[in-house]
Structures are given as structure tokens and as C-alpha cells.
């Protein structure tokens, strides 16, 4: 496991990602990224609790956003993610197919919104990936307008009969869960990522010039 220094952020994880791969497989995948995380086996799933800040340079410093938008290998899927970002509740869905990441984006007082450029996940897909739960109750929860985003996500996780609902409201205890493992990205992967971002920024600036 990498011994790189952790970013200067709080200890609380940010969000919840549930995958079907083993703890060892998921940990190996995380080490190839840029976000430190806690990995926990939970009721047939492997839960990932990313830290709030990644090791990447801006604009990829938000650990939740980077993890939520990172495609997972097919062997680790399907996967469901639950995130609070900028006051919004976001659900990400990845199947074992080639459909990419699908999203549910919920805003207080507005409910479900459809940001341009994002593929929307419907209740049928969410329930199928979860492998259980009550679809009618899921739809009712997503119709709520006046609730805190973390509590809405916790309710979704509960109605889908998935593990980890409590950690969305009180994430500080993830590291103390049974068999929890702390995973840090490999330093070389962080270097590759930041170099690629710098090259992309430099190319864009040259094209704009």
C-alpha cells in the first residue's frame, strides 16, 4: 500500500460507492486513481468511502466528483454511487454493459433535474442494479422536495435494501467499520494524472492562442 502523505482535508469520507468486486480488486483499482479512500466489505458489496479531497491538482481536487465520474472496470460492476455535491443529491449507476455512467440529479425545492450532457438513470435500472427494494417507494422518495440531500440519499439506500445508509448521514465512522481498509493512490499514478491534466491545459491554451 502506498505511503504517500494524505491531502490536507478532514477525516470524514465524502459519499458512498458500492461495487461487486472483492476488497482486493477494488483496492487495486483505487490505487490506480488519485483519491484516498476507505474500503469496507458490506453484505455482498464492497463499499468505497472516498475522502473529500483527491491528490490531483484543480479542477480535479474534489474526491467525490472524481470518484463519482470515474468509470469502473466491468469485473467490478455493477456499481451504485451516492453523493452530495454542491447541495445536490447525485446517484450514479454503472452496469456491466457499455452504457457508461448514468445519473440521477436531485436539487432541493426542485426535485429531479436533467443537466445537459448527462445520461439519466431511471428507477427500473437503479432497482435492477441494486438487486432488490421497492420501486414505488423509490419513486416517492425521489419526488420529495424539502429534505436534506444526505437524508434523501440515505432513504434511497435503505429502500433499495443496500448497506451503508447510516454512513451517508454520519460518515465519520467508516474507518471503524469491521474489516475496513485504508487505500492510498500509488504516487506514480498521481504523477501520470497531473501530467496529463497539465498537457491538456497547455494544448487548449495553444489552440486558443
Secondary structure by P-SEA (a helix, b strand, c coil): ccccccccccccccbbbbbcccaaaaaaaaaaccbbbbbbbcccbbbbbbccccccccccccaaaaaaacccccccccbbbbbbcccbbbbbbbccccccccbbbbbccccccccccbbbbcaaaaaaaaccccaaaaaaaaacccccaaaaaaaaaaaaccccccccccccccccccbbbbbbccaaaaaaaaaaaaaaaaaaaaaac
